[in-house]
Amino acid sequence: MTSRKLQRKAHGQRPYFFDDPNIDKLVSMIMGLAGEVSVMHDRADTLERLLQTKGLVTQKEISEFLPSVEIMDERAAWRKTYLSEILRIVESELEGTARGDLDPYEKAVKTVETN
């Protein structure tokens, strides 16, 4: 089974459903997060069921697992990357503002797409 990477950015103008485009961005981030959490939940559930079915680990052992400092550091690094991805649109606008680029995000995307 080959895995295809999905396109990261949609083409065309971003649709807006609320009067304030920031609300649309927030809803978009929340829905992206909800989708990721749903997939992770299903995968964790599958792993736990397989492990328990094969007698490799019990639900109690999973619940009582205490990660080492190294594992906690790895998880923190993953979480930082994950949150950065969720907040990508906000970070992009903040970086633009810090550079003195006050054009809205949508105009910048359109400029990049047409050049």
C-alpha positions in Angstrom: 0.0 0.0 0.0 1.5 3.3 -1.0 0.9 6.4 0.9 0.1 9.6 -0.9 0.9 12.9 0.8 -2.0 15.3 0.8 -1.7 18.8 -0.6 -0.9 21.2 2.3 -2.5 24.3 0.9 -5.8 24.8 -1.0 -5.8 26.7 -4.2 -8.0 29.7 -4.7 -9.4 32.3 -2.3 -10.1 31.2 1.2 -13.8 31.1 1.9 -15.1 33.1 4.9 -18.3 32.2 6.8 -18.2 34.7 9.6 -18.0 38.5 9.5 -14.6 38.4 11.3 -12.0 36.4 9.3 -10.2 35.7 12.6 -13.2 33.6 13.7 -12.9 31.6 10.5 -9.2 31.0 11.3 -10.0 29.9 14.8 -12.7 27.5 13.7 -10.3 26.2 11.1 -7.6 25.5 13.7 -10.1 23.9 16.1 -11.4 21.6 13.4 -7.9 20.6 12.4 -7.1 19.9 16.0 -10.3 17.9 16.4 -9.5 15.8 13.3 -6.0 15.0 14.6 -7.3 14.1 18.1 -9.9 11.8 16.5 -7.3 10.0 14.4 -4.9 9.6 17.4 -7.7 8.3 19.6 -8.6 5.6 17.1 -4.9 4.6 16.7 -4.3 4.5 20.4 -7.5 2.5 20.9 -6.4 0.0 18.3 -3.0 -0.4 19.8 -4.3 -0.9 23.3 -6.8 -3.5 22.1 -4.2 -5.4 20.1 -1.7 -5.3 23.0 -4.4 -6.6 25.5 -5.7 -9.2 23.1 -2.2 -10.6 22.6 -1.6 -10.6 26.3 1.3 -8.1 26.1 0.0 -5.4 28.3 -3.2 -4.7 30.3 -5.3 -1.5 30.4 -4.2 -1.1 34.0 -0.5 -1.1 33.0 -1.2 1.5 30.3 -3.1 3.7 32.8 -0.4 3.4 35.4 2.6 3.9 33.1 5.1 6.5 34.3 7.2 7.9 31.5 11.0 8.5 32.0 12.5 12.0 31.7 13.7 11.0 28.2 10.2 10.0 27.1 8.8 13.2 28.6 11.4 15.3 26.7 10.5 13.5 23.5 6.8 14.1 24.1 7.4 17.8 24.8 9.4 18.1 21.5 6.6 16.4 19.6 4.0 18.6 21.3 5.9 21.8 20.4 6.0 20.8 16.7 2.3 19.8 16.9 1.2 23.0 18.4 3.3 25.0 16.0 1.4 23.3 13.2 -2.0 24.1 14.7 -1.0 27.7 15.3 0.7 28.0 11.9 -1.7 30.6 10.5 -1.4 32.8 13.6 2.4 32.5 13.7 2.6 33.4 10.0 0.6 36.6 10.6 2.7 37.5 13.7 5.9 37.0 11.8 4.6 39.2 9.0 3.6 41.9 11.5 7.1 41.7 13.1 8.6 42.3 9.7 6.4 45.3 9.2 4.3 43.5 6.6 0.8 44.6 7.4 -0.9 43.0 4.3 -3.5 40.5 5.3 -2.6 36.8 5.1 -5.0 36.2 2.2 -3.4 38.9 0.0 0.1 37.4 0.7 -1.1 34.0 -0.3 -2.7 35.3 -3.5 0.6 37.1 -4.3 2.6 34.0 -3.9 0.2 31.9 -5.9 0.2 34.3 -8.9 4.0 34.7 -9.1 
